[in-house]
Amino acid sequence: MTVQLYVWLGFFVISTLLGLRLNQLKEPEPNFLIKFLFFSLLGIVSFPIGGFHIPIGFLMSFLFFPKRNSRYKWYGALVGFFFFIVLLFVPLFDQSEFRAESQQIGTVSIQDETFDEMTDNILRRINSESIKLDRSKMIFSEDGELRSLEYLLMVERANSYQQIRINYDESGELTYRQVDELNKDSGSAFFEKLVDFEHMLDAIRKPAWSEFKTQVDAPFLQFSFDGLYDMYTFENESMLMINRDNRLVKFWLQREPVLANSIQLSGLSQQGRTTGEKYTILYNYSIHQREDLTDL
């Protein structure tokens, strides 16, 4: 049983016991207990607006003017409001369930602080020390403005791994939704093979935007990330690497395979069709022979 279920159980038990006790003190009134529980439920009702929860039920309780035992019925609304406050803090302690929600964050650009601010919002909302990337897709305009984003993350919790999907679109809305949950036994092997979310973020944030833009001459740039490590060998001139100076350089190892993560960078037209320009960019790689990577 989750912490949230315990809170709801406590709410119903306390409301019922308090209602039974007050029923012995108040002036006679038919169905008092039912009316008391109604006010208690009204006090706990909330409505989410922009990531905040408004106690709309408690506010509505002031619109009711019961003629009999009004003081005792408003005690019920106060009990409900108290548990509304408790439920606001439950996510800080209970990570067994991830609640879907949306946030309005406005325009985001990779070329200013708004991308980092969006990332900070995501990290606060996920609230875990261990986050890994399953896969991701981003589309930027040629000047670096984010048009759409999808993250599929694997998040480690105390007793499970949660798979959480995060989306952003041109409306400026960031949405979160849990799509799956794996227990530690069945999910640990897959989780260990994924790249850390921070490593993936460094691959898109640390290189200058011009490093990507000079490779693809198109109205929109699409970045596709696969979180699994893989072995890569030289295929053609469209294979690049991110070096220690966060520059894009040619993939120079033509014989030795490299264990790395990759970004598929491609150009898109105004209509969303691929322009034919496509690069494989390696990052988070393991090379033991040579450290000074050659510039383009």
LINGICOR-V628165 format. One record per residue. SS is DSSP state (H for helix, E for strand, - for the rest). PHI is phi in radians with two decimals (* if undefined). D_FIRST is the distance of its C-alpha to the first C-alpha in whole Angstrom. Layout:
SS:PHI:D_FIRST + SS:PHI:D_FIRST
This chain:
-:*:0 + -:-1.41:4 + H:-1.03:7 + H:-1.08:8 + H:-1.16:6 + H:-1.10:7 + H:-1.11:10 + H:-1.12:11 + H:-1.10:11 + H:-1.08:13 + H:-1.06:15 + H:-1.20:16 + H:-1.17:16 + H:-1.14:19 + H:-1.09:20 + H:-1.17:21 + H:-1.12:22 + H:-1.15:24 + H:-1.09:26 + H:-1.13:27 + H:-1.17:28 + H:-1.17:30 + H:-1.11:31 + H:-1.48:33 + H:-1.75:35 + -:-1.44:36 + -:-1.27:39 + -:-0.97:39 + -:-2.72:37 + -:-1.10:36 + -:1.00:32 + H:-1.07:31 + H:-1.06:28 + H:-1.11:27 + H:-1.17:29 + H:-1.13:27 + H:-1.14:24 + H:-1.06:25 + H:-1.16:26 + H:-1.11:23 + H:-1.12:21 + H:-1.08:25 + H:-1.18:24 + H:-1.67:21 + -:-1.22:22 + -:-2.35:23 + E:-2.34:25 + E:-1.34:24 + E:-2.36:28 + -:1.02:29 + -:1.55:25 + E:-1.86:26 + E:-1.94:24 + E:-1.62:26 + -:-1.31:25 + H:-1.12:28 + H:-1.15:26 + H:-1.12:27 + H:-1.15:31 + H:-1.19:31 + H:-1.09:31 + H:-1.32:34 + H:-1.45:36 + -:-1.61:35 + -:-2.19:38 + -:-1.09:37 + -:-1.36:40 + -:-2.10:39 + -:0.96:36 + H:-1.08:36 + H:-1.06:35 + H:-1.20:32 + H:-1.22:30 + H:-1.24:30 + H:-1.02:28 + H:-1.09:26 + H:-1.10:26 + H:-1.18:26 + H:-1.07:23 + H:-1.07:21 + H:-1.16:23 + H:-1.05:21 + H:-1.26:18 + H:-1.05:19 + H:-1.11:20 + H:-1.05:17 + H:-1.14:15 + H:-1.12:18 + H:-1.65:17 + H:-1.02:13 + H:-1.02:14 + H:-1.21:16 + H:-1.99:14 + -:-1.97:11 + -:-1.90:12 + -:-1.28:9 + -:-2.30:11 + -:-1.92:14 + -:-1.52:16 + -:-1.16:19 + E:-2.84:22 + E:-2.35:26 + E:-2.32:28 + E:-1.65:32 + -:-2.05:34 + -:1.41:37 + -:-1.24:40 + -:-2.22:39 + E:-2.31:42 + -:-1.27:42 + -:-1.67:45 + -:-2.44:44 + -:-1.29:41 + H:-1.15:39 + H:-1.17:37 + H:-1.16:36 + H:-1.15:35 + H:-1.08:33 + H:-1.08:32 + H:-1.08:30 + H:-1.05:29 + H:-1.13:27 + H:-1.13:26 + H:-1.14:25 + H:-1.21:22 + H:-1.22:21 + -:0.98:21 + -:-2.58:21 + -:-1.45:24 + -:-2.31:24 + E:-2.18:24 + E:-2.22:27 + E:-1.70:29 + E:-1.50:28 + E:-2.83:31 + E:-2.73:33 + E:-2.50:36 + E:-2.28:37 + E:-2.20:41 + E:-2.04:43 + E:-1.29:46 + -:-1.14:49 + -:-1.64:49 + -:1.66:45 + E:-1.36:44 + E:-1.29:40 + E:-1.74:40 + E:-2.72:37 + E:-2.64:34 + E:-2.44:31 + E:-1.97:29 + E:-2.04:27 + E:-1.92:25 + E:-1.91:23 + E:-2.06:20 + E:-1.48:19 + -:-2.03:16 + -:-1.08:14 + -:-2.16:13 + E:-2.82:14 + E:-2.04:17 + E:-1.75:17 + E:-1.77:20 + E:-2.10:21 + E:-1.77:24 + E:-2.14:26 + E:-2.23:30 + E:-2.39:32 + -:-2.36:36 + -:-1.15:39 + -:-1.24:37 + -:1.50:36 + E:-1.71:32 + E:-1.91:30 + E:-2.08:26 + E:-2.20:23 + E:-2.71:21 + E:-1.42:18 + E:-1.93:20 + E:-2.85:18 + E:-2.58:16 + E:-2.08:17 + E:-1.31:16 + H:-1.09:18 + H:-1.16:20 + H:-1.48:21 + H:-1.82:21 + H:-1.14:23 + H:-1.10:26 + H:-1.17:27 + H:-1.04:25 + H:-1.17:28 + -:-1.49:31 + E:-1.55:30 + E:-1.40:32 + E:-1.08:30 + H:-1.00:30 + H:-1.12:32 + H:-1.10:35 + H:-1.12:35 + H:-1.11:35 + H:-1.07:38 + H:-1.17:40 + H:-1.73:40 + H:-1.58:40 + -:-1.33:43 + -:-1.14:46 + -:-1.09:48 + H:-1.02:48 + H:-1.09:51 + H:-1.06:50 + H:-1.41:48 + H:-1.15:51 + -:-1.22:54 + -:-1.41:53 + -:-2.20:52 + -:-1.74:54 + -:-2.66:52 + -:-1.09:51 + E:-2.36:47 + E:-2.02:46 + E:-1.92:43 + E:-1.99:41 + E:-2.06:38 + E:-2.02:36 + E:-1.99:35 + E:-1.29:32 + E:-1.43:33 + E:-1.17:36 + E:-2.61:39 + E:-1.66:43 + E:-2.17:46 + -:-2.20:49 + -:-1.09:52 + -:-2.06:53 + -:-2.82:55 + -:-1.24:55 + -:-1.53:52 + E:-1.69:50 + E:-2.22:50 + E:-2.38:48 + E:-1.70:46 + -:-1.52:48 + -:-1.16:48 + -:-1.62:50 + -:1.05:47 + -:-1.88:50 + E:-1.49:50 + E:-2.25:52 + E:-1.19:54 + -:-1.32:52 + -:-1.67:55 + -:-1.42:53 + -:-1.61:55 + -:-2.10:55 + -:-1.39:52 + -:-1.24:48 + E:-2.15:46 + E:-1.52:42 + E:-2.75:41 + E:-1.75:38 + E:-2.36:40 + E:-2.06:41 + E:-1.70:43 + E:-1.79:45 + E:-2.46:47 + E:-1.68:49 + E:-2.19:48 + -:-1.42:51 + -:-1.05:50 + -:-1.53:49 + -:1.53:46 + -:-1.61:48 + E:-1.16:49 + E:-1.57:52 + E:1.70:52 + E:-1.39:52 + E:-2.60:49 + E:-2.29:48 + E:-1.82:46 + E:-1.97:45 + E:-1.63:44 + E:-2.59:42 + E:0.92:40 + E:-1.71:42 + E:-2.13:43 + -:-2.28:47 + -:-2.00:49 + -:-1.73:53 + -:-2.56:53 + -:-1.92:52 + -:-1.54:54 + -:-1.41:54 + -:-1.41:56 + E:-1.19:56 + -:-1.11:57
